[in-house]
Amino acid sequence: MRTMIRSDLFRNFMGGFLLGAAALVALSPAEGTDTLKSKIESIYKA
């Protein structure tokens, strides 16, 4: 497990995933962001 986490493949995959997630949030329309925010808040309130 430790060697998998330290591998370049895993690091590159996670880096790309984080960049993609940040781009989705940054480039999403404002009303979509409000909907996503309300869905996340409802999950934590439940």
C-alpha angles and dihedrals in degrees: 000000000000093000091050092053092048094048121111092231093058093043092050092046093051092045091053091046092052093047091049092049091049091048091050091053094043096047100040119108117261095247090051090053091053091050092049091047092052091048092051091047091050091052092054093045092053 
